[in-house]
Amino acid sequence: MLTLQWSETLVLGVPVMDATHHEFVDLLAGVVSAPDHDLLDQWQTLVEHTDQHFAREDRWMTDTGFTST
């Protein structure tokens, strides 16, 4: 199975976002490689990280008046 791997092509040049995205890639790799007895915990960690990630980006967009148009 192909898995997402961190590379320089994913770097945005915004250190806090790059760190969060790198952490996501690492957590996803943990899910992919987790033995059955650890899988649920790995998924929960990934879901919590993703929730926090998007919540932070939503706050940033609201605070800066960013729109999709």
C-alpha positions in Angstrom: 0.0 0.0 0.0 1.2 3.5 -0.8 1.4 5.8 2.1 2.0 9.5 2.3 5.6 10.4 3.2 6.9 13.8 4.2 9.0 15.5 1.6 10.1 19.0 0.8 7.4 19.2 -1.8 4.9 19.4 1.1 6.6 22.4 2.7 4.6 25.6 2.7 7.2 27.8 4.2 5.1 28.6 7.3 6.9 26.9 10.1 3.9 26.3 12.4 1.8 24.8 9.5 4.7 22.8 8.2 5.2 21.3 11.7 1.6 20.4 12.0 1.5 18.8 8.5 4.6 16.9 9.2 3.1 15.6 12.5 0.0 14.6 10.5 2.1 12.6 8.1 3.9 10.9 11.0 0.6 10.1 12.7 -0.9 8.7 9.5 2.2 6.4 9.1 1.6 5.2 12.7 -2.0 4.3 11.8 -0.8 2.4 8.7 1.8 0.4 10.6 -0.1 -0.1 13.8 -0.7 -3.6 15.0 -4.3 -4.5 15.6 -4.1 -4.0 19.4 -2.9 -0.4 18.9 -4.9 0.6 15.9 -7.8 2.2 17.7 -5.5 4.4 19.9 -3.5 5.4 16.8 -6.7 6.4 14.9 -8.0 8.4 17.9 -4.7 10.3 18.1 -4.8 11.1 14.4 -8.5 12.2 14.6 -7.8 14.5 17.5 -4.8 16.0 15.8 -6.8 16.6 12.6 -9.7 18.2 14.6 -7.3 20.6 16.3 -5.5 21.3 13.0 -8.6 22.3 11.2 -10.0 24.2 14.1 -6.8 26.3 14.3 -6.9 27.0 10.6 -10.6 28.0 10.8 -9.6 30.5 13.6 -6.8 31.9 11.5 -9.1 32.3 8.5 -11.8 34.0 10.6 -9.2 36.3 12.3 -7.7 37.4 9.0 -11.0 37.7 7.1 -9.9 35.0 4.7 -12.6 33.9 2.2 -12.7 31.2 -0.4 -13.6 33.6 -3.1 
